[in-house]
């Protein structure tokens, strides 16, 4: 009987420890605001959240992956992994023999990234003829591509970045290629969200790359965000961060905000904040913080 009691106590202890460890990443209260990243001006150097360090790493995953996507049959060897900015999952990147890359989401095995810009792409694309009305054609084609990666593209809004034109010289002649960027994103609780699909096209009418964010992660989710409390927490964090740095905050402005899901499972508001500082020598400095406010 004593042995049985000891076993039960040990079992309960293991459950308790597991529960505590499992919840440790989610222990912060709602509206807790943390530093995600900062300018490299040396004033602040430590991230408190560090959800998206932007660094590649190695994982123990399938060494090869075969998939059919957008009419391409791809077979790649595992190369590296990364947690792309604002994604809640890890992307495992595979490289095909011809240099084409694609990424596989570790949470569901779906494609999260395709890069068709291999050596052959750059050796041929710039010298092709531009399509007539290439931007309109690419916009329509990009919409078709994006629609294959989400349930209902009609619920997404669209952003178009400024096209970029590159010039290449060959045999004494100049050739140009223009890249068009189309991003489709879901608006959640009045914020741009990390549920997005970004498509890069060429003026020749070809797909260059696709990056897929946290598609459908906000399905069946609803958020009531107290914007006054959110702003208060941002204000407090900015003051607290620089209170011991030898600088005084003159003013700060939220430049941009979006809603996302962190890799630890917590939904959050990501805020880019521009800050104007001064020190005892009246030197003024402009800097930027990226803050994460947990919901």
C-alpha positions as CSV (number, residue, x, y, z in Angstrom):
1,X,0.0,0.0,0.0
2,X,2.9,2.4,0.8
3,X,4.5,1.7,-2.5
4,X,1.2,2.3,-4.3
5,X,0.9,5.6,-2.5
6,X,4.4,6.6,-3.5
7,X,3.7,5.8,-7.1
8,X,0.5,7.9,-7.1
9,X,2.4,10.8,-5.5
10,X,5.2,10.5,-8.1
11,X,2.6,10.3,-10.9
12,X,0.8,13.5,-9.7
13,X,4.1,15.3,-9.4
14,X,5.0,14.5,-13.0
15,X,1.7,15.8,-14.2
16,X,2.1,19.0,-12.2
17,X,5.6,19.6,-13.5
18,X,4.5,19.0,-17.1
19,X,1.6,21.3,-16.6
20,X,3.8,24.1,-15.3
21,X,6.4,23.7,-18.0
22,X,3.7,23.5,-20.7
23,X,2.1,26.7,-19.5
24,X,5.3,28.7,-18.8
25,X,5.4,30.3,-22.3
26,X,1.8,31.4,-21.8
27,X,2.0,32.7,-18.3
28,X,2.0,36.4,-19.2
29,X,-1.2,38.3,-18.5
30,X,-3.2,39.8,-21.4
31,X,-1.8,43.1,-22.7
32,X,1.7,42.3,-21.4
33,X,4.0,44.1,-23.8
34,X,7.4,42.8,-24.7
35,X,10.3,43.9,-26.9
36,X,10.4,41.8,-30.1
37,X,13.2,43.7,-32.0
38,X,14.9,47.1,-32.1
39,X,17.1,49.3,-34.2
40,X,20.7,48.4,-34.3
41,X,21.8,51.7,-32.8
42,X,23.1,50.1,-29.6
43,X,20.8,51.8,-27.2
44,X,18.7,48.7,-26.6
45,X,20.3,45.3,-27.4
46,X,18.1,42.6,-25.8
47,X,14.9,41.2,-27.1
48,X,12.4,40.0,-24.5
49,X,10.2,38.0,-26.8
50,X,12.4,36.9,-29.6
51,X,9.6,35.1,-31.4
52,X,11.0,35.8,-34.9
53,X,14.9,36.1,-34.8
54,X,15.0,35.5,-38.6
55,X,17.8,33.0,-38.3
56,X,18.1,29.7,-40.1
57,X,18.6,26.5,-38.1
58,X,18.5,22.7,-38.6
59,X,15.7,20.4,-37.6
60,X,15.2,16.6,-37.5
61,X,12.7,16.3,-40.3
62,X,12.2,14.4,-43.6
63,X,15.4,14.5,-45.6
64,X,13.4,14.6,-48.9
65,X,10.0,15.9,-49.8
66,X,7.9,15.5,-52.9
67,X,4.9,17.7,-53.8
68,X,2.8,18.9,-56.7
69,X,1.9,22.6,-56.5
70,X,0.8,25.2,-59.0
71,X,1.5,22.7,-61.8
72,X,5.0,22.0,-60.7
73,X,6.2,18.6,-59.6
74,X,8.9,19.3,-57.0
75,X,11.3,17.0,-55.3
76,X,13.7,18.6,-52.9
77,X,16.3,17.7,-50.3
78,X,16.1,19.3,-46.8
79,X,18.4,22.3,-46.5
80,X,17.3,24.5,-43.5
81,X,14.5,25.7,-41.4
82,X,13.2,29.1,-40.4
83,X,10.3,30.8,-38.5
84,X,9.3,33.5,-41.0
85,X,8.3,36.9,-39.5
86,X,4.9,36.7,-37.9
87,X,4.3,33.0,-38.6
88,X,3.3,30.7,-35.8
89,X,4.9,27.7,-37.4
90,X,8.4,26.6,-38.6
91,X,9.0,26.3,-42.4
92,X,11.3,23.5,-43.5
93,X,13.0,24.5,-46.7
94,X,13.9,22.0,-49.4
95,X,16.1,22.6,-52.5
96,X,15.5,20.8,-55.8
97,X,18.4,19.7,-58.1
98,X,17.7,22.7,-60.4
99,X,17.9,25.1,-57.5
100,X,14.2,25.8,-57.1
101,X,13.3,26.1,-53.4
102,X,10.1,25.3,-51.5
103,X,9.1,25.4,-47.9
104,X,6.9,23.0,-45.9
105,X,5.0,24.0,-42.9
106,X,5.9,21.8,-39.9
107,X,2.4,22.1,-38.3
108,X,0.3,20.7,-41.2
109,X,2.7,19.7,-44.0
110,X,1.3,22.3,-46.4
111,X,3.4,24.4,-48.7
112,X,4.4,27.7,-47.2
113,X,7.0,29.0,-49.6
114,X,8.0,28.6,-53.3
115,X,11.0,30.3,-54.9
116,X,11.3,29.7,-58.7
117,X,14.1,32.2,-59.1
118,X,17.0,29.7,-59.8
119,X,19.9,30.2,-62.2
120,X,17.9,29.3,-65.2
121,X,15.3,31.9,-64.2
122,X,17.9,34.7,-64.1
123,X,19.6,33.4,-67.3
124,X,16.4,33.6,-69.4
125,X,13.7,35.8,-67.9
126,X,15.3,39.2,-68.4
127,X,15.6,38.6,-72.2
128,X,12.0,37.6,-72.8
129,X,9.5,40.2,-74.2
130,X,7.4,42.0,-71.8
131,X,3.7,41.3,-72.0
132,X,1.3,44.0,-73.2
133,X,-0.5,45.3,-70.1
134,X,1.8,43.1,-68.0
135,X,0.7,44.6,-64.7
136,X,-3.0,43.9,-65.3
137,X,-2.2,40.4,-66.5
138,X,0.1,39.7,-63.5
139,X,-2.6,41.1,-61.1
140,X,-5.1,38.7,-62.4
141,X,-2.7,35.7,-62.5
142,X,-1.5,36.5,-58.9
143,X,-5.1,36.4,-57.7
144,X,-5.5,32.9,-59.2
145,X,-2.3,31.7,-57.6
146,X,-3.2,33.2,-54.2
147,X,-6.7,31.6,-54.4
148,X,-5.1,28.1,-54.3
149,X,-3.7,28.6,-50.8
150,X,-6.8,29.7,-48.9
151,X,-10.5,28.8,-48.6
152,X,-11.9,32.1,-49.7
153,X,-9.7,34.8,-51.2
154,X,-12.8,37.1,-51.5
155,X,-12.5,37.7,-47.7
156,X,-8.9,39.1,-48.2
157,X,-7.9,42.6,-48.9
158,X,-5.1,43.4,-51.4
159,X,-1.9,45.5,-51.2
160,X,0.2,46.4,-54.2
161,X,3.8,47.4,-53.6
162,X,5.7,49.6,-56.1
163,X,7.1,47.5,-59.0
164,X,10.8,47.1,-59.2
165,X,12.6,47.2,-62.6
166,X,16.1,45.6,-63.1
167,X,18.4,46.2,-66.0
168,X,20.7,43.6,-67.4
169,X,23.4,43.9,-70.0
170,X,24.0,41.3,-72.7
171,X,26.0,41.5,-75.9
172,X,26.1,45.3,-75.7
173,X,22.3,45.6,-75.3
174,X,20.2,46.5,-72.2
175,X,17.3,44.3,-71.2
176,X,14.8,45.1,-68.4
177,X,12.6,43.0,-66.2
178,X,9.9,44.4,-63.9
179,X,8.8,42.6,-60.7
180,X,5.2,43.1,-59.5
181,X,4.3,42.3,-55.9
182,X,0.7,41.5,-54.8
183,X,-0.1,40.7,-51.2
184,X,-3.5,39.5,-50.0
185,X,-4.2,39.7,-46.3
186,X,-7.1,39.1,-44.0
187,X,-8.2,42.0,-41.7
188,X,-9.0,40.9,-38.2
189,X,-10.5,43.1,-35.5
190,X,-9.6,46.1,-37.6
191,X,-5.9,45.2,-38.0
192,X,-3.9,43.8,-40.9
193,X,-3.1,40.2,-39.9
194,X,-0.4,37.6,-40.4
195,X,-2.9,35.6,-42.5
196,X,-1.6,36.6,-45.9
197,X,-0.3,35.4,-49.3
198,X,2.3,37.4,-51.1
199,X,2.9,36.7,-54.8
200,X,5.8,38.0,-56.9
201,X,5.4,38.1,-60.7
202,X,7.5,39.2,-63.6
203,X,6.6,41.6,-66.5
204,X,7.1,38.5,-68.7
205,X,4.0,37.0,-67.1
206,X,5.8,34.4,-65.0
207,X,5.6,33.5,-61.4
208,X,8.7,34.3,-59.4
209,X,7.8,33.4,-55.8
210,X,5.0,32.9,-53.3
211,X,5.2,33.3,-49.5
212,X,2.2,32.0,-47.5
213,X,1.6,33.4,-44.0
214,X,-0.6,32.0,-41.3
215,X,-3.6,31.3,-43.6
216,X,-6.8,30.5,-41.8
217,X,-5.3,30.8,-38.4
218,X,-8.0,33.3,-37.4
219,X,-10.9,31.0,-38.5
220,X,-13.6,30.9,-35.8
221,X,-11.6,33.4,-33.7
222,X,-13.0,36.6,-32.4
223,X,-11.2,39.4,-30.6
224,X,-12.3,42.4,-28.6
225,X,-9.3,44.6,-28.2
226,X,-9.3,47.5,-25.8
227,X,-7.3,50.0,-27.8
228,X,-7.0,52.4,-24.9
229,X,-5.4,49.7,-22.7
230,X,-3.2,48.6,-25.6
231,X,-1.9,52.2,-26.1
232,X,-1.4,52.6,-22.4
233,X,0.8,49.4,-22.3
234,X,2.8,50.6,-25.2
235,X,3.3,54.0,-23.6
236,X,4.4,52.4,-20.3
237,X,6.7,50.0,-22.1
238,X,8.5,52.7,-24.1
239,X,9.1,54.8,-20.9
240,X,10.2,51.8,-19.0
241,X,12.6,50.6,-21.7
242,X,14.6,53.8,-21.8
243,X,14.3,54.9,-18.2
244,X,17.7,53.3,-17.4
245,X,19.4,53.8,-20.7
246,X,20.6,57.4,-20.1
247,X,18.0,58.7,-22.6
248,X,14.7,60.5,-22.1
249,X,11.7,59.9,-24.4
250,X,10.7,63.1,-26.0
251,X,7.9,61.6,-28.1
252,X,6.9,58.3,-29.6
253,X,4.4,57.3,-32.4
254,X,3.0,54.0,-33.4
255,X,3.8,53.6,-37.1
256,X,2.1,50.4,-37.9
257,X,0.2,47.6,-36.1
258,X,-0.9,44.1,-37.1
259,X,-2.4,41.1,-35.3
260,X,-0.6,37.7,-35.4
261,X,-0.1,34.5,-33.6
262,X,3.3,33.9,-31.9
263,X,5.1,30.5,-32.1
264,X,4.2,29.9,-28.5
265,X,0.5,29.9,-29.4
266,X,-0.5,33.3,-28.1
267,X,-2.3,35.8,-30.3
268,X,-0.7,39.3,-30.2
269,X,-0.7,42.8,-31.5
270,X,2.7,43.7,-33.2
271,X,3.4,47.4,-33.0
272,X,6.2,49.3,-34.8
273,X,7.0,52.4,-32.7
274,X,9.1,55.4,-33.8
275,X,10.7,57.0,-30.8
276,X,12.6,60.4,-30.4
277,X,15.1,60.5,-27.6
278,X,17.4,62.9,-26.0
279,X,20.3,62.5,-23.4
280,X,22.0,64.7,-20.9
281,X,24.1,66.3,-23.7
282,X,20.9,67.2,-25.5
283,X,21.8,64.8,-28.3
284,X,18.6,63.8,-30.1
285,X,18.2,60.3,-31.5
286,X,15.5,58.7,-33.7
287,X,15.0,55.0,-33.1
288,X,12.4,52.2,-33.6
289,X,11.1,49.4,-31.4
290,X,8.9,46.5,-32.4
291,X,6.7,45.6,-29.5
292,X,4.5,42.5,-28.9
293,X,1.4,42.9,-26.8
294,X,0.0,39.5,-25.8
295,X,-3.8,39.0,-26.0
